[in-house]
């Protein structure tokens, strides 16, 4: 049994994005659903869906149970890997044309590199050490490029929404 479902969710997403998986299955909870909605709204994942898997547990009787799972489709962007800055350094025209041909060959071999939109996910408030902040104490993740996800009295919010509404809460995790 998993005690901390949020850290399990973050670890599964982090591991799946490292190995460039298309999607990842996460156990369904209301908290995980709200976090997935925020990640989709902020553009860190493509989409998610709730799927039902029939699992057979082997006990004294064979039972069929319906397990609800969140299927999260991860988002990647394409990154081209070539070095065009060296073209200005080469003065010889023949060497320059040879180098351009070499770049075309390398570009064909390297192709597109999928880079995950999520660089890192970090659990902040843990079951052993809860961290609460008010809206004035909310720090910015990497100068505003990332987000904090908070559990507030108004529901699960990002740090920007919490600052705008003027409410604080428990800092669940940071995403960048």
N, C-alpha and C positions, 0 to 999 in steps of 0.2 A: 504494500500500500504506500502511496506517495503522500507524504505529509505536506510538502510545499509544492503545490501545483503550478504556481507562477514561475518559480525557478526551474522546474521541470520543463515548462513551456519554452522559456528563454533558452535553456540549454539545447533543446531539440531544434529550435529555429537556428541557433548559432551553428550547431554541428551540421545541419542540412545545408546551410549556405556555404560552409567551408568546402564541402564536397560537391557543391553545385547541383544539388537535387532540385527537381522541378517543384515538388510539393512535400509536405511533411504532415503526419498525423499526430494530433495532440488530443489527450482526453478532454472531454467536454465538461466545462464548468461555466457558471455564469460570469465569473471573473475572467476566465480565459477568453470567453466570447467578447466581453467588453474591451479587453486589451487588443484582440484581433481587429475589432471595429476601429479602434484608434489607429492601429498600425496601417490599416487600409486607407483610412481618411487622410493620414499624413503622407501616404505614398511610399511606405517602406515595403509593403507587400502588394501583390497584384489583386488577390481576392481570397475569400475563404468560403467554405460551405460546411454545413452540418451533415455528416453522413452517419448511417447506422450500419454497424457491422454485427453480423450474427456470430457470436463466439460460443463454442461448446466447452463447458467446463467439465472436467472429468472428476467426479466425486462418486458417492455411492450410486447416484442416479446420473445419467447423462442429461444435462439440462441445456436448453438453448436460451441465452440471454441476449438482449439487444444492448449493445454498447454504443453510446453516442460519442462520435469523435468529431473533432474539428479538423478539416483538411485545409491547410493553408498553402496557397500557391505563392512561391517566393518570386521576387522581382529582381531582375538583373539588368545591367546596361552593358552595351558592347564597348570595348576599349581596343583601339587599334594600337599595335605596338611596333612603331618604326621610328627611326632616328633621322628626322629631316633637318635638324640643326647643323649637321655636318656638311650639308650641301654648300653652304656659304663659305666654308673654310677652304674647299678645294678650288684652286685657281686653274689648273690644267683642264682643258675642255674634254680631252679624251678620258682622263681619269674621272671627270665628272659624269660623263655618259656611262662609263663602266659602273660607277657607283650607283647611278639611277637604276640601271638594269639589275644590279645586285639587290637593291631595295625592293624592286618589283618581285624578284624571286623570293626574298625573305617574307614579303607581305603575303604572298601566296601560301608559303609554308606555315607562317604563324597564324594567319587568319584573324578572326575576331576572338577576343578574349572576354568571356563573361565575367563581369565583376559584380558582386552582390551589392544591392542598394543599402543593406544593413551592414555597417562596418563592425559594430559590436553592440551587444546587449549586456547590461549589467544590473544585477539585483541589488537594490540599495537597502530597503527595509526587510529584514529577515525575521523569521519566527522567534529567534533568540534575542534580537535587538531591533525593536521597532524605532523608526525615525519619523518624527512629525515636524512639520515646518508650517509657519504661517505664510501668507502671500508676500510679505516683505522680505522674508528670509530665503525665498526660492532662488537658487543660483541658476545660471544659464549653462547649458551643456555645449561645450566647444564654441563659445561666443554666439550661441543661438542657432547653430547648425543642427543640433540634436534636440531631443525632447526628454522631459521627465514625465512619467505617468504617475498620477496621484490618485489615491482613494480619498474622496472628500464626502461631506454630508450631501452633496448634490450628485453623487455618483462618481464614476471613474472619469477623470479629466486629464488633459495635458497641462503642462506648466503654464503655457500661454493663456489657456482658458481660465485657469485658477487665478492668475494675476489679474486678468480682465474682470472677473467676477468678484475679486477681493476675498477669496477664501483659501484656506490652507488645508492640509491633511497629511496623510501618510504617504511618503515617497516610496512607491513600489519598485520602479526600475527606471533606468535611463537607456535611451536608444540613440545611436548615431551612426 
